[in-house]
Amino acid sequence: MLAAGVGAVGGPAPAPPTAPTPAASISLEAEVPELLYEGMRQYLSNHPEWDQYRLVTSALANFLFQNGCGDQCVTQHYLNGLFLRP
C-alpha cells in the first residue's frame, strides 16, 4: 500500500496534471461553399477595416452566442463585433 504523497518507488508522488493554458488563437482551415466565399470576398473588399480573421471570429462568436454558449470570452467577442470600431 502507498502512503499519501509517496510514489511507488518511495519518492514524492508526481504532481497532478494541470490543465493546458488556452492559446490566444489557433489556426483553422475550413472548406466553405464557393458562393459563401465570394460573399466574404466582396464584403472584405468593400470594408477595408475588416480582414478575414476578424470576419470569421465575429461570425463564430455570433453563432455560438446566439445558440446558447455562455462562455464569457465568446460573449465579449460577440459584443466587440457589434459595438467596436476598428
DRENVEXDREN-203505 format. One record per residue: residue in one letter; x, y, z of N, C-alpha, C, CB in turn. Coordinates in steps of 0.001 Angstrom, whole numbers, m for minus. Glycine has a CB too. Example, Ala and Ser with C-alpha at 12.3 -4.5 7.8 and 13.67 -1.06 7.14 Angstrom:
2
PT   rest       n.u       n.v       n.w      ca.u      ca.v      ca.w       c.u       c.v       c.w      cb.u      cb.v      cb.w
PT      A     13190     m5690      7800     12300     m4500      7800     13200     m3300      7800     11308     m4473      9046
PT      S     12850     m2250      7080     13670     m1060      7140     12900        30      7870     14084      m598      5725
END
This chain:
86
PT   rest       n.u       n.v       n.w      ca.u      ca.v      ca.w       c.u       c.v       c.w      cb.u      cb.v      cb.w
PT      M       843     m1173         0         0         0         0       890      1238         0      m960        m3      1216
PT      L       498      2278      m730      1277      3501      m809       766      4503       207      1226      4092     m2222
PT      A      1699      5187       850      1316      6251      1768       968      7488       958      2451      6554      2789
PT      A       150      8349      1524      m222      9579       824      1015     10394       528     m1223     10405      1649
PT      G      1150     10857      m693      2270     11699     m1081      3532     10936     m1415      2559     12657        m5
PT      V      3504      9627     m1427      4694      8847     m1738      4420      8017     m2979      5104      7943      m543
PT      G      5338      8073     m3936      5190      7330     m5179      5528      5866     m4991      6065      7927     m6260
PT      A      5402      5079     m6032      5609      3636     m5982      7035      3270     m5616      5254      3016     m7308
PT      V      8013      4112     m5895      9394      3789     m5590      9877      4521     m4342     10283      4127     m6771
PT      G      8986      5070     m3562      9351      5710     m2323      9620      7203     m2424     10527      5052     m1782
PT      G      9601      7762     m3613      9817      9200     m3782      8506      9949     m3657     10470      9499     m5138
PT      P      8582     11245     m3803      7343     12011     m3736      6416     11664     m4892      7643     13506     m3737
PT      A      5129     11758     m4645      4143     11474     m5685      4239     12542     m6768      2704     11414     m5094
PT      P      4051     12157     m8018      4100     13160     m9089      2964     14171     m8919      4012     12479    m10482
PT      A      3237     15384     m9351      2226     16432     m9273      1065     16084    m10194      2826     17811     m9644
PT      P      m147     16410     m9775     m1282     16116    m10657     m1166     16930    m11938     m2629     16415     m9946
PT      P     m1649     16379    m13045     m1556     17122    m14309     m2366     18411    m14217     m2053     16254    m15499
PT      T     m1838     19440    m14841     m2548     20710    m14861     m3219     20882    m16212     m1590     21890    m14568
PT      A     m4246     21674    m16228     m4950     21939    m17485     m4048     22755    m18390     m6297     22680    m17236
PT      P     m4067     22485    m19685     m3248     23278    m20598     m3716     24725    m20610     m3294     22692    m22017
PT      T     m2772     25623    m20778     m3091     27038    m20869     m3721     27291    m22226     m1826     27924    m20658
PT      P     m4890     27948    m22240     m5513     28194    m23543     m4664     29123    m24401     m6907     28788    m23362
PT      A     m4627     28828    m25681     m3875     29658    m26621     m4669     30917    m26936     m3557     28877    m27919
PT      A     m3969     31977    m27265     m4633     33226    m27623     m5408     33062    m28927     m3609     34367    m27747
PT      S     m4896     32256    m29827     m5599     31982    m31078     m5097     30654    m31638     m5390     33141    m32111
PT      I     m5863     30094    m32528     m5476     28847    m33177     m5606     29022    m34679     m6343     27657    m32678
PT      S     m4944     28175    m35398     m5061     28183    m36845     m6237     27279    m37213     m3728     27709    m37535
PT      L     m7031     27706    m38176     m8216     26961    m38567     m8278     26893    m40082     m9499     27606    m37989
PT      E     m8500     25715    m40591     m8672     25545    m42029    m10048     24940    m42261     m7541     24646    m42644
PT      A    m10824     25553    m43131    m12177     25064    m43389    m12529     25257    m44851    m13201     25783    m42492
PT      E    m13325     24341    m45350    m13851     24472    m46701    m15211     25141    m46599    m13949     23083    m47422
PT      V    m15440     26142    m47437    m16727     26829    m47463    m17256     26795    m48889    m16600     28300    m46944
PT      P    m18576     26833    m49032    m19138     26869    m50383    m18623     28091    m51141    m20682     26883    m50330
PT      E    m18472     27927    m52440    m17910     28987    m53265    m18715     30282    m53178    m17832     28530    m54702
PT      L    m20037     30193    m53150    m20868     31392    m53052    m20655     32125    m51733    m22334     31027    m53205
PT      L    m20475     31378    m50649    m20202     31995    m49357    m18833     32672    m49363    m20276     30948    m48235
PT      Y    m17852     32011    m49953    m16526     32601    m50074    m16578     33896    m50889    m15556     31603    m50721
PT      E    m17328     33865    m51985    m17434     35051    m52832    m18099     36202    m52077    m18226     34726    m54110
PT      G    m19126     35900    m51306    m19764     36928    m50481    m18801     37508    m49462    m20979     36356    m49770
PT      M    m17990     36650    m48853    m16982     37113    m47894    m15951     38000    m48591    m16283     35910    m47214
PT      R    m15503     37588    m49762    m14506     38357    m50514    m15045     39735    m50879    m14088     37601    m51786
PT      Q    m16298     39785    m51342    m16904     41066    m51690    m17062     41963    m50462    m18262     40844    m52351
PT      Y    m17497     41380    m49362    m17658     42172    m48140    m16320     42779    m47722    m18233     41302    m46998
PT      L    m15276     41970    m47739    m13955     42450    m47322    m13413     43515    m48267    m12975     41288    m47244
PT      S    m13695     43396    m49555    m13214     44416    m50483    m13951     45741    m50291    m13372     43934    m51924
PT      N    m15202     45691    m49800    m15980     46903    m49548    m15784     47466    m48141    m17440     46621    m49772
PT      H    m15161     46714    m47248    m14942     47129    m45861    m13478     46889    m45486    m15894     46359    m44891
PT      P    m12598     47781    m45901    m11159     47565    m45690    m10742     47520    m44217    m10386     48651    m46381
PT      E    m11597     47987    m43326    m11264     47926    m41899    m11399     46500    m41345    m12167     48883    m41107
PT      W    m12027     45629    m42098    m12174     44229    m41709    m11131     43393    m42443    m13609     43712    m42012
PT      D    m10757     42267    m41842     m9939     41270    m42530    m10604     39908    m42336     m8457     41265    m41991
PT      Q    m10098     38901    m43017    m10732     37587    m42968    m10756     37015    m41559    m10017     36630    m43896
PT      Y     m9756     37312    m40758     m9682     36766    m39405    m10734     37402    m38501     m8283     36980    m38818
PT      R    m10883     38707    m38628    m11891     39406    m37826    m13293     38966    m38249    m11738     40944    m37971
PT      L    m13511     38795    m39533    m14809     38369    m40037    m15184     36980    m39522    m14808     38379    m41558
PT      V    m14272     36033    m39627    m14558     34665    m39185    m14736     34620    m37671    m13428     33706    m39617
PT      T    m13905     35345    m36926    m14041     35385    m35469    m15400     35943    m35080    m12919     36230    m34840
PT      S    m15803     37023    m35730    m17094     37626    m35452    m18236     36666    m35783    m17249     38922    m36237
PT      A    m18150     35994    m36918    m19197     35054    m37325    m19304     33883    m36346    m18920     34532    m38741
PT      L    m18165     33342    m35928    m18190     32229    m34969    m18757     32660    m33628    m16785     31661    m34776
PT      A    m18320     33816    m33139    m18825     34315    m31863    m20326     34568    m31944    m18089     35602    m31456
PT      N    m20776     35141    m33053    m22200     35388    m33254    m22987     34080    m33202    m22438     36100    m34595
PT      F    m22537     33071    m33930    m23216     31776    m33950    m23255     31151    m32559    m22523     30827    m34930
PT      L    m22096     31109    m31897    m22034     30473    m30587    m22910     31199    m29559    m20589     30425    m30099
PT      F    m22827     32521    m29528    m23615     33308    m28577    m25111     33103    m28815    m23257     34803    m28687
PT      Q    m25539     33187    m30061    m26962     33072    m30362    m27498     31656    m30181    m27219     33529    m31770
PT      N    m26595     30683    m30067    m27017     29299    m29854    m26740     28820    m28435    m26323     28388    m30842
PT      G    m26614     29768    m27514    m26603     29417    m26098    m25262     29253    m25426    m27321     28204    m25930
PT      C    m24164     29523    m26095    m22863     29414    m25434    m22732     30556    m24432    m21691     29444    m26474
PT      G    m22489     30225    m23180    m22414     31236    m22137    m21001     31608    m21744    m23140     30768    m20942
PT      D    m20011     31154    m22484    m18623     31463    m22153    m18388     32970    m22239    m17655     30707    m23096
PT      Q    m17747     33522    m21235    m17532     34971    m21161    m16702     35487    m22341    m16841     35331    m19845
PT      C    m15707     34736    m22775    m14877     35175    m23914    m15694     35224    m25200    m13668     34235    m24097
PT      V    m16579     34262    m25397    m17442     34261    m26582    m18358     35480    m26544    m18278     32950    m26662
PT      T    m18938     35738    m25380    m19814     36909    m25237    m19056     38191    m25531    m20413     36968    m23825
PT      Q    m17823     38292    m25037    m17024     39501    m25265    m16728     39690    m26750    m15710     39432    m24470
PT      H    m16359     38603    m27453    m16119     38702    m28898    m17400     39092    m29633    m15576     37365    m29450
PT      Y    m18510     38534    m29213    m19797     38856    m29834    m20102     40348    m29674    m20933     38002    m29213
PT      L    m19971     40858    m28459    m20257     42271    m28214    m19252     43181    m28916    m20254     42554    m26716
PT      N    m17987     42796    m28951    m16980     43592    m29671    m17340     43688    m31150    m15568     42974    m29505
PT      G    m17829     42591    m31721    m18210     42613    m33126    m19383     43538    m33393    m18546     41224    m33589
PT      L    m20234     43714    m32389    m21398     44587    m32564    m21078     46060    m32362    m22486     44182    m31611
PT      F    m20184     46368    m31399    m20049     47745    m30965    m18700     48412    m31197    m20346     47808    m29563
PT      L    m17651     47643    m31361    m16332     48259    m31505    m16022     48584    m32953    m15256     47346    m30942
PT      R    m15440     49714    m33145    m14959     50119    m34475    m13484     49819    m34537    m15235     51636    m34764
PT      P    m12957     49518    m35727    m11521     49226    m35844    m10663     50445    m35569    m11206     48690    m37225
END
